[in-house]
Amino acid sequence: MLRFKTSALALLAGLGLAAAVNAQAQAQEVNVYNSRHYNTDRAIYEAFTKATGVKVNVIEGNHDELIQRMKSEGASSPADLFITVDAGRLAAAAKEGLLEPVKSDVLAKAVPDHLRDAGGAWYGLSSRARLIVYAKDRVKPEDLKDYEDLAKPVWKGRVLTRSGTHPYSLALTASMIAANGEEKTEEWVKGLVGNLARAPKGGDTDQIKAVAAGEGDVAISNSYYLGKLITSAKPEDKAVADKVGVIFPNQSNRGTHVNISGAGVVKTAPHKADAIKLLEFLASPEAQRHFADGNMEYPVNPAVQPHPELVKLGAFKQDKMNAAAYAQHAEPALRIMDRAGWK
């Protein structure tokens, strides 16, 4: 009888040890719900796994699909970290109660205040400046200083931009509301639409190429699209980049609008500790170097310099408005753009 009890206890102890080992093995992974679609990011996840032993599983989708998926899955969601582009999308996820506020000395040091949620629900990982790109042979850069100037009559039939419903356009307009109020922003949007060289179409790269081709004289574009053309191995891309110059708007006042790519830990994350570990790694100099060199984005971590080709474009003053403000003004921005016909 004693032998049986001893064997039974040994078996139970063995099972408990096996369960603990199994649980530990299962914990060595992070599930990322990702709407940031850049192949260069794979190198970052591989570096994290090499450094920590934690496997990164990436589930791709657009931001609306992933937010809805997390809502539908509820407490049973496997998602640990939500990564997307645009502060408005991150703020939307936080508003839905999907993200867990994280307090981290590492993140507080690496990510400037205006590029993260005040409560720690999300953190910027890279930033993109919303530039004005101009045709070198047709535009004098001194004639165009601010975003507001794009609405002036002198630019009638000369401005190119992507759709007004795109988050990049929406965030810029929302930042204008925060800076100038709804009335002045509506006047600006009406003037901008009235100055368009053609109906909005395509992405930012298409706008830059259209400027080079003479379809318009100035365009609004995120910085990394131009950076990719500058560093492209294709001669035709380099030819486009050579024909255009760059203006960092609003340098004499609030600064150039920047938006972010960022992430937040999911509230129901089954591997929360490792999710925080990955988030901190993404803000580290090693990962920030990948963002800078792999996708021509500006690092958020002040310890890391941008890619040399972006450095050549010049240093600039950023608009230090907190990125969360874009989300707060998104709805009136969309209404204003719709009324003005910025489709």
RAPETA-V287239 format. One record per pair of residues at least 24 apart in sequence whose C-alpha atoms are under 10 Angstrom apart, sorted by sequence separation. I is the first residue (numbers start at 1). J is the second residue. D is the distance in Angstrom with one decimal. If there is no record, write none. Layout:
# RAPETA-V287239
<<I/J/D> <I/J/D>>
This chain:
# RAPETA-V287239
<<28/52/9.0> <29/53/8.4> <30/54/7.0> <31/55/8.5> <32/56/7.0> <33/57/8.6> <34/58/6.5> <35/59/8.5> <36/60/8.1> <37/61/8.6> <74/98/8.9> <97/121/9.5> <134/158/10.0> <205/229/8.1> <28/53/7.0> <29/54/4.9> <30/55/6.2> <31/56/6.1> <32/57/6.0> <33/58/6.2> <34/59/5.9> <35/60/5.9> <36/61/8.5> <37/62/9.0> <58/83/10.0> <64/89/8.3> <67/92/8.7> <68/93/9.5> <71/96/8.2> <134/159/9.4> <147/172/9.4> <164/189/9.8> <221/246/9.8> <223/248/9.8> <28/54/4.7> <29/55/4.4> <30/56/4.9> <31/57/4.8> <32/58/4.8> <33/59/4.9> <34/60/5.0> <35/61/5.3> <36/62/8.1> <63/89/7.0> <67/93/6.5> <70/96/10.0> <71/97/9.1> <90/116/9.9> <91/117/8.1> <94/120/10.0> <95/121/9.6> <133/159/10.0> <218/244/9.0> <27/54/8.2> <28/55/6.2> <29/56/5.7> <30/57/6.1> <31/58/6.0> <32/59/6.0> <33/60/6.2> <34/61/6.4> <35/62/4.9> <36/63/8.6> <63/90/8.9> <66/93/9.6> <67/94/10.0> <71/98/7.5> <90/117/9.1> <94/121/6.4> <132/159/9.8> <133/160/9.5> <209/236/9.9> <212/239/8.6> <213/240/8.2> <217/244/9.4> <218/245/9.5> <219/246/9.8> <220/247/9.8> <26/54/9.9> <27/55/9.4> <28/56/8.9> <29/57/7.2> <30/58/8.4> <31/59/7.3> <32/60/8.3> <33/61/7.5> <34/62/7.7> <35/63/5.4> <64/92/9.6> <68/96/9.9> <70/98/7.4> <87/115/8.5> <93/121/9.2> <94/122/7.8> <132/160/9.8> <148/176/8.9> <209/237/8.5> <212/240/5.6> <218/246/9.6> <25/54/9.5> <26/55/10.0> <33/62/9.4> <34/63/7.7> <35/64/9.0> <63/92/9.8> <64/93/9.3> <67/96/8.6> <87/116/8.6> <93/122/9.4> <132/161/10.0> <147/176/8.9> <164/193/9.7> <211/240/8.6> <212/241/7.9> <218/247/9.9> <33/63/8.9> <35/65/9.1> <63/93/9.1> <87/117/9.0> <91/121/8.3> <209/239/9.7> <210/240/9.1> <212/242/8.7> <213/243/9.0> <35/66/7.7> <67/98/8.1> <90/121/8.5> <91/122/7.9> <161/192/9.5> <209/240/6.1> <212/243/5.7> <34/66/7.7> <90/122/6.8> <160/192/9.4> <161/193/9.4> <205/237/9.9> <208/240/7.6> <209/241/8.4> <211/243/8.4> <212/244/6.5> <33/66/6.6> <90/123/8.9> <159/192/7.6> <160/193/9.5> <208/241/8.1> <211/244/7.5> <33/67/8.9> <90/124/9.4> <158/192/9.9> <159/193/8.5> <209/243/9.3> <87/122/8.8> <156/191/8.7> <157/192/9.8> <159/194/9.1> <160/195/8.6> <161/196/7.8> <208/243/9.5> <209/244/9.1> <222/257/9.8> <223/258/9.4> <33/69/9.5> <87/123/9.1> <148/184/9.6> <151/187/8.3> <152/188/8.7> <155/191/9.4> <156/192/8.4> <157/193/9.4> <158/194/9.9> <159/195/5.8> <160/196/5.8> <161/197/9.0> <163/199/8.5> <164/200/7.8> <168/204/9.7> <208/244/7.8> <222/258/8.7> <261/297/9.3> <33/70/8.9> <87/124/7.9> <148/185/8.8> <151/188/5.6> <155/192/8.6> <156/193/9.1> <157/194/7.7> <158/195/6.2> <159/196/4.6> <160/197/6.0> <161/198/8.8> <162/199/8.6> <163/200/5.1> <164/201/9.7> <166/203/9.3> <222/259/8.9> <260/297/9.4> <86/124/9.2> <130/168/8.2> <150/188/8.0> <151/189/7.3> <153/191/7.8> <156/194/6.7> <157/195/4.8> <158/196/6.0> <159/197/5.3> <160/198/7.0> <161/199/8.4> <162/200/4.8> <163/201/6.1> <260/298/9.3> <262/300/9.9> <83/122/9.3> <85/124/9.1> <130/169/9.2> <148/187/9.7> <149/188/8.7> <150/189/9.2> <151/190/7.5> <152/191/6.7> <153/192/9.3> <155/194/9.2> <156/195/3.8> <157/196/5.1> <158/197/4.8> <159/198/8.0> <160/199/8.2> <161/200/5.6> <162/201/5.3> <163/202/7.7> <260/299/9.8> <261/300/9.6> <82/122/9.0> <83/123/9.7> <84/124/9.7> <85/125/9.5> <128/168/9.8> <148/188/6.4> <151/191/4.2> <152/192/7.8> <155/195/5.8> <156/196/6.6> <157/197/4.1> <158/198/8.6> <160/200/7.0> <161/201/7.4> <162/202/5.9> <163/203/8.1> <258/298/9.7> <260/300/8.7> <81/122/10.0> <83/124/9.7> <84/125/9.9> <85/126/9.1> <86/127/9.3> <130/171/9.9> <147/188/8.9> <148/189/9.1> <150/191/7.6> <151/192/4.4> <153/194/8.6> <154/195/8.6> <155/196/8.3> <156/197/7.5> <157/198/7.5> <159/200/9.8> <160/201/8.9> <161/202/8.5> <162/203/5.7> <163/204/9.7> <83/125/9.3> <85/127/9.3> <86/128/9.6> <130/172/7.8> <149/191/9.4> <150/192/5.8> <151/193/7.9> <152/194/9.5> <153/195/7.2> <155/197/9.1> <161/203/8.2> <162/204/6.4> <85/128/10.0> <148/191/9.2> <149/192/8.9> <150/193/9.4> <151/194/7.7> <152/195/8.0> <161/204/7.3> <162/205/9.5> <148/192/8.7> <150/194/9.9> <151/195/6.7> <160/204/9.4> <162/206/8.4> <33/78/9.1> <34/79/9.8> <147/192/9.5> <150/195/7.6> <151/196/9.5> <161/206/9.0> <162/207/7.1> <31/77/9.8> <32/78/8.8> <33/79/6.1> <36/82/9.7> <37/83/9.9> <150/196/9.5> <160/206/9.4> <161/207/6.1> <31/78/6.5> <32/79/6.0> <33/80/7.6> <34/81/8.1> <35/82/8.2> <36/83/6.5> <37/84/8.8> <160/207/6.0> <161/208/9.2> <30/78/8.9> <31/79/5.2> <32/80/5.9> <33/81/6.1> <34/82/6.0> <35/83/6.2> <36/84/5.0> <37/85/9.3> <159/207/9.3> <160/208/8.5> <30/79/8.0> <31/80/5.2> <32/81/4.8> <33/82/4.9> <34/83/4.8> <35/84/4.8> <36/85/6.1> <161/210/9.9> <30/80/6.1> <31/81/6.5> <32/82/6.0> <33/83/6.3> <34/84/6.1> <35/85/7.2> <36/86/9.8> <160/210/7.9> <29/80/9.4> <30/81/7.5> <31/82/8.9> <32/83/7.1> <33/84/8.5> <34/85/9.4> <160/211/7.7> <169/220/8.9> <159/211/8.9> <168/220/9.9> <169/221/9.4> <158/211/9.1> <168/221/8.8> <168/222/8.1> <160/215/8.2> <161/216/9.8> <158/214/9.4> <159/215/9.0> <160/216/6.1> <158/215/7.9> <159/216/5.8> <160/217/7.7> <161/218/8.8> <162/219/8.9> <157/215/9.4> <158/216/4.6> <159/217/6.3> <160/218/6.2> <161/219/5.7> <162/220/7.9> <157/216/7.3> <158/217/5.0> <159/218/5.1> <160/219/4.5> <161/220/5.5> <162/221/8.4> <156/216/10.0> <157/217/8.7> <158/218/6.3> <159/219/5.7> <160/220/6.7> <161/221/7.5> <256/316/7.5> <257/317/9.2> <258/318/6.8> <259/319/9.8> <155/216/9.7> <157/218/10.0> <158/219/8.5> <159/220/8.2> <160/221/9.3> <255/316/7.8> <256/317/6.3> <257/318/6.4> <258/319/6.8> <155/217/8.4> <255/317/5.0> <256/318/4.9> <257/319/5.3> <258/320/8.6> <155/218/8.5> <254/317/8.1> <255/318/4.6> <256/319/5.1> <257/320/8.4> <258/321/9.2> <259/322/9.8> <260/323/7.8> <253/317/9.1> <254/318/7.6> <255/319/4.2> <256/320/8.8> <257/321/8.6> <258/322/9.9> <259/323/6.9> <231/296/8.9> <248/313/9.2> <251/316/7.2> <252/317/8.8> <254/319/5.4> <255/320/7.5> <258/323/8.2> <227/293/10.0> <228/294/9.4> <230/296/9.9> <247/313/9.0> <248/314/8.8> <250/316/9.7> <251/317/6.0> <253/319/8.8> <254/320/7.6> <255/321/9.3> <257/323/9.6> <228/295/7.4> <229/296/10.0> <246/313/7.2> <247/314/9.6> <248/315/9.0> <249/316/9.0> <250/317/8.3> <251/318/8.1> <254/321/8.5> <259/326/9.0> <150/218/8.8> <224/292/9.3> <227/295/8.3> <228/296/6.5> <245/313/8.8> <246/314/9.2> <248/316/6.6> <249/317/9.0> <250/318/9.0> <251/319/8.9> <150/219/9.4> <227/296/5.7> <228/297/9.6> <247/316/9.7> <248/317/8.2> <249/318/9.5> <250/319/8.5> <150/220/9.6> <225/295/8.9> <226/296/8.7> <227/297/8.2> <248/318/9.1> <249/319/9.8> <224/295/6.9> <225/296/7.9> <224/296/5.0> <225/297/9.1> <135/208/9.1> <138/211/10.0> <147/220/9.1> <223/296/8.0> <224/297/5.4> <133/207/8.8> <134/208/8.3> <144/218/9.6> <223/297/7.4> <224/298/8.1> <133/208/6.9> <135/210/9.8> <136/211/9.6> <137/212/9.6> <179/254/8.2> <222/297/9.4> <223/298/8.6> <132/208/9.6> <135/211/6.0> <136/212/8.9> <138/214/9.2> <134/211/6.9> <135/212/6.4> <89/167/8.4> <133/211/8.0> <134/212/8.5> <135/213/9.2> <138/216/9.7> <139/217/6.9> <231/309/7.7> <88/167/7.6> <133/212/9.8> <135/214/8.0> <138/217/6.7> <139/218/8.0> <230/309/7.5> <87/167/9.1> <88/168/9.6> <137/217/9.2> <138/218/9.3> <227/307/8.8> <230/310/9.2> <86/167/6.7> <87/168/9.8> <135/216/8.3> <136/217/8.8> <176/257/9.1> <227/308/10.0> <228/309/9.6> <85/167/8.8> <86/168/7.2> <88/170/9.0> <134/216/8.8> <135/217/5.4> <136/218/9.7> <175/257/7.5> <227/309/6.9> <228/310/10.0> <85/168/9.3> <88/171/7.2> <134/217/5.8> <135/218/6.5> <175/258/9.5> <226/309/9.9> <227/310/6.5> <86/170/9.8> <87/171/8.1> <133/217/8.4> <134/218/4.3> <135/219/9.1> <172/256/9.9> <173/257/10.0> <175/259/10.0> <226/310/9.1> <86/171/7.8> <133/218/5.5> <134/219/6.5> <172/257/6.8> <88/174/9.7> <132/218/6.6> <133/219/5.1> <134/220/9.0> <171/257/8.9> <172/258/8.4> <224/310/8.5> <227/313/9.4> <132/219/5.6> <133/220/6.3> <171/258/9.1> <172/259/8.4> <223/310/8.2> <131/219/8.2> <132/220/4.8> <133/221/6.9> <171/259/7.5> <131/220/5.8> <132/221/6.3> <133/222/9.4> <130/220/6.8> <131/221/5.3> <132/222/8.6> <133/223/9.3> <168/258/9.6> <223/313/9.6> <130/221/5.6> <131/222/5.8> <132/223/9.1> <168/259/7.7> <129/221/8.2> <130/222/4.6> <131/223/6.1> <167/259/9.7> <168/260/9.8> <128/221/9.5> <129/222/5.6> <130/223/6.3> <131/224/9.8> <133/226/8.7> <128/222/5.9> <129/223/5.2> <130/224/9.4> <127/222/9.6> <128/223/5.7> <129/224/8.0> <131/226/9.4> <127/223/9.2> <128/224/6.5> <127/224/9.2> <128/225/9.4> <147/247/9.9> <149/249/9.4> <146/247/8.7> <147/248/9.3> <148/249/9.0> <149/250/9.8> <145/247/7.4> <146/248/8.1> <147/249/5.9> <148/250/8.6> <144/247/7.8> <145/248/7.8> <146/249/4.5> <147/250/6.8> <141/245/8.1> <144/248/9.8> <145/249/5.5> <146/250/4.5> <135/240/9.9> <139/244/9.6> <140/245/9.7> <141/246/8.1> <142/247/9.1> <144/249/8.1> <145/250/6.2> <146/251/7.7> <135/241/9.9> <136/242/8.7> <137/243/7.7> <138/244/9.8> <139/245/9.1> <141/247/6.8> <144/250/9.7> <145/251/7.6> <146/252/8.6> <135/242/9.6> <136/243/5.9> <137/244/8.4> <145/252/8.4> <146/253/8.9> <133/241/9.9> <135/243/6.2> <136/244/5.3> <137/245/9.6> <146/254/9.9> <134/243/8.5> <135/244/4.7> <136/245/5.8> <146/255/9.1> <147/256/8.7> <133/243/10.0> <134/244/5.4> <135/245/6.4> <136/246/9.1> <146/256/8.6> <147/257/9.3> <133/244/6.4> <134/245/5.3> <135/246/9.0> <133/245/5.7> <134/246/6.3> <132/245/8.5> <133/246/4.8> <134/247/7.6> <132/246/6.0> <133/247/6.3> <131/246/6.8> <132/247/5.1> <133/248/8.9> <131/247/6.1> <132/248/6.6> <130/247/9.6> <131/248/5.6> <132/249/7.0> <130/248/7.9> <131/249/6.8> <129/248/8.1> <130/249/8.3> <129/249/9.6> <132/256/9.9> <131/256/7.6> <130/256/6.8> <131/257/8.2> <129/256/6.7> <130/257/5.6> <131/258/9.1> <129/257/6.0> <130/258/5.9> <128/257/8.5> <129/258/4.4> <130/259/7.7> <128/258/5.4> <129/259/6.7> <127/258/6.3> <128/259/5.5> <129/260/8.9> <126/258/9.9> <127/259/5.6> <128/260/6.2> <126/259/8.6> <127/260/4.3> <128/261/8.2> <126/260/5.6> <127/261/6.2> <124/259/8.8> <125/260/7.0> <126/261/5.3> <127/262/8.7> <124/260/5.6> <125/261/5.6> <126/262/6.9> <123/260/9.0> <124/261/5.7> <125/262/4.8> <123/261/8.6> <124/262/4.0> <125/263/7.2> <123/262/5.4> <124/263/6.6> <122/262/6.8> <123/263/5.6> <124/264/9.0> <179/319/9.9> <122/263/5.4> <123/264/6.4> <121/263/8.6> <122/264/4.2> <123/265/9.5> <179/321/8.7> <199/341/9.7> <200/342/7.7> <201/343/9.2> <115/258/9.0> <121/264/5.8> <122/265/7.3> <178/321/8.5> <199/342/8.5> <200/343/7.0> <114/258/10.0> <115/259/8.2> <116/260/9.1> <120/264/8.3> <121/265/7.3> <122/266/9.7> <175/319/9.2> <189/333/9.5> <193/337/9.0> <199/343/8.1> <115/260/7.1> <120/265/9.5> <121/266/9.0> <115/261/9.5> <116/262/8.4> <121/267/9.4> <175/321/7.9> <186/332/9.7> <190/336/8.7> <194/340/8.9> <196/342/9.6> <115/262/8.8> <116/263/9.5> <117/264/9.5> <175/322/9.5> <178/325/7.1> <182/329/9.3> <186/333/8.5> <189/336/7.5> <190/337/8.1> <193/340/6.9> <194/341/9.2> <116/264/9.9> <175/323/8.6> <177/325/9.5> <178/326/7.8> <181/329/10.0> <185/333/8.4> <188/336/9.9> <189/337/6.5> <192/340/9.1> <193/341/6.9> <194/342/9.5> <175/324/9.9> <177/326/8.8> <186/335/9.4> <187/336/9.2> <189/338/9.7> <190/339/8.5> <191/340/8.8> <193/342/6.1> <175/325/7.1> <176/326/9.0> <178/328/8.9> <182/332/7.6> <186/336/5.7> <189/339/9.3> <190/340/5.2> <192/342/8.6> <193/343/9.4> <174/325/7.6> <175/326/5.6> <177/328/10.0> <178/329/7.1> <182/333/8.0> <185/336/8.0> <186/337/7.6> <189/340/6.5> <190/341/7.9> <171/323/8.9> <174/326/5.0> <175/327/9.1> <177/329/6.8> <185/337/9.5> <188/340/9.6> <189/341/8.8> <190/342/8.3> <171/324/10.0> <173/326/8.3> <174/327/7.4> <175/328/9.5> <176/329/9.2> <177/330/9.2> <183/336/9.3> <186/339/8.8> <187/340/8.9> <189/342/7.7> <125/279/8.8> <171/325/9.0> <172/326/7.7> <174/328/7.9> <175/329/7.5> <182/336/8.1> <186/340/7.6> <124/279/10.0> <125/280/9.7> <171/326/5.3> <174/329/5.0> <175/330/8.9> <177/332/8.4> <123/279/8.4> <126/282/9.4> <170/326/8.1> <171/327/7.5> <173/329/8.5> <174/330/5.5> <177/333/7.3> <122/279/9.6> <123/280/9.6> <125/282/6.7> <126/283/8.6> <170/327/9.2> <171/328/10.0> <173/330/8.1> <174/331/8.4> <176/333/8.8> <124/282/9.6> <125/283/6.0> <171/329/8.5> <172/330/9.6> <174/332/7.8> <175/333/8.9> <123/282/10.0> <124/283/8.4> <125/284/9.4> <167/326/9.9> <170/329/9.2> <171/330/7.0> <173/332/9.3> <174/333/5.3> <177/336/10.0> <123/283/8.8> <170/330/6.6> <173/333/5.8> <174/334/8.4> <170/331/9.1> <172/333/9.0> <173/334/8.3> <102/264/8.2> <125/287/9.2> <126/288/7.5> <170/332/9.9> <171/333/8.3> <174/336/9.9> <101/264/8.0> <102/265/7.5> <125/288/7.6> <167/330/9.2> <170/333/6.5> <171/334/9.7> <173/336/8.9> <99/263/9.4> <100/264/7.2> <101/265/7.5> <127/291/9.4> <169/333/9.5> <170/334/6.7> <173/337/8.2> <99/264/6.0> <100/265/5.5> <101/266/9.0> <102/267/10.0> <126/291/6.8> <127/292/9.6> <169/334/9.6> <98/264/9.0> <99/265/5.6> <100/266/5.6> <101/267/8.1> <125/291/8.3> <126/292/8.1> <98/265/8.5> <99/266/4.4> <100/267/4.3> <167/334/10.0> <170/337/8.4> <98/266/5.8> <99/267/4.8> <100/268/8.0> <128/296/8.9> <129/297/8.7> <165/333/9.7> <166/334/9.9> <169/337/9.5> <97/266/9.1> <98/267/5.5> <99/268/8.2> <100/269/8.8> <107/276/9.7> <111/280/10.0> <126/295/9.8> <127/296/9.8> <128/297/5.9> <129/298/8.1> <164/333/9.6> <165/334/7.2> <90/260/9.6> <94/264/8.4> <97/267/7.6> <98/268/7.8> <99/269/9.2> <110/280/8.7> <126/296/9.7> <127/297/6.0> <128/298/6.1> <164/334/8.0> <87/258/9.9> <88/259/9.2> <90/261/9.0> <93/264/8.8> <94/265/9.9> <98/269/9.8> <106/277/9.9> <126/297/6.1> <127/298/5.0> <128/299/9.0> <86/258/9.7> <87/259/6.6> <88/260/9.3> <89/261/9.7> <90/262/7.3> <94/266/9.2> <100/272/9.4> <104/276/8.6> <107/279/8.2> <108/280/9.8> <110/282/9.9> <111/283/7.2> <125/297/9.7> <126/298/5.7> <127/299/6.3> <128/300/9.7> <165/337/8.0> <86/259/6.0> <87/260/5.9> <89/262/9.5> <90/263/7.2> <91/264/9.8> <93/266/9.3> <94/267/9.5> <103/276/9.5> <104/277/10.0> <106/279/9.7> <107/280/6.0> <110/283/6.1> <111/284/9.7> <125/298/9.1> <126/299/4.8> <127/300/6.2> <164/337/6.5> <165/338/8.5> <169/342/9.6> <85/259/8.3> <86/260/5.3> <87/261/7.2> <90/264/7.5> <102/276/7.7> <106/280/6.4> <107/281/9.2> <109/283/9.4> <110/284/7.2> <125/299/7.0> <126/300/5.1> <127/301/9.9> <163/337/10.0> <164/338/8.1> <85/260/6.1> <86/261/5.7> <87/262/7.3> <104/279/9.9> <105/280/9.4> <106/281/9.1> <107/282/9.5> <108/283/9.9> <110/285/8.7> <124/299/9.3> <125/300/5.8> <126/301/8.2> <84/260/8.8> <85/261/4.0> <86/262/7.5> <87/263/9.4> <104/280/8.1> <107/283/6.8> <124/300/6.8> <125/301/8.0> <164/340/10.0> <84/261/5.9> <85/262/6.2> <102/279/9.8> <106/283/8.2> <107/284/8.7> <123/300/9.6> <124/301/9.4> <164/341/8.6> <165/342/7.8> <166/343/9.2> <83/261/7.6> <84/262/5.8> <85/263/8.6> <106/284/8.4> <110/288/10.0> <164/342/5.0> <165/343/6.3> <83/262/5.8> <84/263/6.4> <163/342/6.8> <164/343/5.1> <82/262/8.4> <83/263/4.3> <84/264/9.1> <162/342/9.2> <163/343/5.5> <82/263/5.4> <83/264/6.8> <161/342/9.5> <162/343/8.8> <81/263/6.8> <82/264/5.4> <83/265/8.9> <81/264/5.8> <82/265/6.3> <80/264/8.7> <81/265/4.6> <82/266/6.5> <116/300/9.9> <80/265/5.9> <81/266/5.4> <115/300/7.6> <79/265/8.7> <80/266/5.2> <81/267/9.1> <79/266/6.5> <80/267/8.0> <81/268/9.9> <129/316/9.4> <78/266/9.3> <79/267/9.0> <80/268/7.4> <81/269/7.4> <111/299/9.3> <112/300/7.1> <77/266/9.1> <79/268/7.6> <80/269/4.2> <110/299/9.8> <111/300/5.8> <112/301/7.5> <129/318/8.1> <77/267/9.7> <78/268/8.1> <79/269/5.7> <80/270/6.5> <81/271/9.3> <110/300/7.2> <111/301/5.6> <112/302/8.1> <129/319/9.6> <77/268/6.9> <78/269/6.6> <79/270/7.5> <80/271/6.2> <81/272/8.5> <110/301/4.8> <111/302/7.9> <75/267/8.6> <76/268/7.6> <77/269/7.4> <78/270/6.5> <79/271/8.7> <80/272/6.3> <109/301/8.1> <110/302/6.9> <74/267/9.7> <75/268/5.5> <76/269/9.0> <77/270/8.1> <78/271/8.7> <79/272/9.6> <80/273/9.4> <81/274/9.6> <82/275/9.7> <109/302/9.1> <110/303/7.9> <74/268/7.6> <75/269/8.4> <76/270/8.6> <80/274/8.5> <81/275/6.0> <107/301/9.2> <109/303/9.9> <110/304/9.8> <73/268/9.9> <75/270/9.2> <80/275/5.7> <81/276/8.3> <70/266/8.7> <79/275/9.5> <80/276/8.9> <83/279/9.7> <81/278/8.5> <82/279/9.9> <70/268/9.3> <80/278/9.9> <81/279/7.9> <124/323/8.9> <122/324/9.8> <114/318/9.9> <118/322/8.5> <114/319/8.8> <115/320/8.3> <117/322/7.9> <118/323/9.9> <114/320/5.7> <115/321/8.7> <116/322/7.4> <117/323/7.7> <118/324/8.4> <113/320/8.6> <114/321/6.0> <115/322/6.2> <116/323/7.0> <117/324/6.5> <112/320/9.4> <113/321/9.4> <114/322/4.0> <115/323/5.7> <116/324/7.7> <117/325/9.9> <113/322/7.2> <114/323/6.0> <115/324/8.3> <112/322/9.6> <113/323/9.3> <114/324/8.3> <114/325/9.7> <56/274/9.8> <55/274/9.7> <56/275/9.5> <54/274/7.5> <54/275/9.7> <52/274/9.3> <56/278/8.9> <54/277/9.5> <54/278/8.9> <36/261/7.7> <52/277/9.0> <35/261/9.9> <36/262/9.0> <52/278/9.3> <36/263/10.0> <34/263/9.0> <48/277/9.2> <49/278/9.3> <52/281/10.0> <33/263/9.7> <48/278/7.1> <51/281/9.7> <32/263/9.6> <91/323/9.0> <92/324/9.7> <95/327/10.0> <32/265/9.4> <33/266/9.4> <45/278/8.5> <48/281/7.0> <90/323/9.8> <91/324/6.4> <32/266/9.5> <44/278/9.9> <47/281/9.4> <48/282/8.5> <90/324/8.6> <91/325/9.2> <87/322/9.4> <88/323/7.8> <89/324/9.7> <91/326/8.9> <92/327/7.4> <45/281/9.4> <87/323/5.7> <88/324/6.8> <91/327/6.3> <92/328/9.6> <44/281/8.9> <45/282/8.8> <86/323/8.7> <87/324/6.2> <88/325/8.4> <89/326/9.8> <90/327/8.7> <91/328/8.6> <31/269/8.6> <44/282/7.6> <48/286/9.6> <86/324/9.8> <87/325/8.7> <88/326/6.0> <89/327/7.7> <30/269/8.9> <31/270/8.9> <47/286/8.6> <48/287/8.6> <87/326/7.1> <88/327/4.4> <30/270/8.6> <31/271/8.2> <47/287/8.2> <86/326/9.2> <87/327/7.0> <88/328/8.1> <29/270/9.7> <30/271/6.3> <86/327/9.3> <88/329/9.4> <29/271/7.2> <30/272/8.4> <44/286/8.3> <45/287/8.8> <88/330/7.6> <27/270/8.1> <28/271/8.1> <30/273/9.4> <31/274/9.7> <32/275/8.5> <44/287/5.8> <26/270/9.9> <27/271/6.0> <30/274/6.4> <31/275/8.1> <43/287/8.8> <44/288/8.9> <26/271/9.0> <27/272/9.3> <29/274/7.3> <30/275/6.0> <44/289/9.4> <27/273/9.2> <28/274/7.6> <29/275/8.6> <30/276/9.6> <32/278/9.8> <41/287/9.0> <44/290/6.7> <27/274/7.9> <30/277/9.6> <43/290/7.6> <44/291/8.5> <30/278/8.0> <42/290/9.8> <43/291/10.0> <41/290/7.5> <40/290/7.5> <41/291/7.5> <44/294/9.8> <40/291/8.0> <43/294/9.0> <38/291/9.9> <40/293/9.1> <41/294/7.7> <40/294/5.4> <41/295/8.5> <39/294/8.8> <40/295/6.8> <38/294/8.8> <39/295/9.1> <38/295/7.6>>
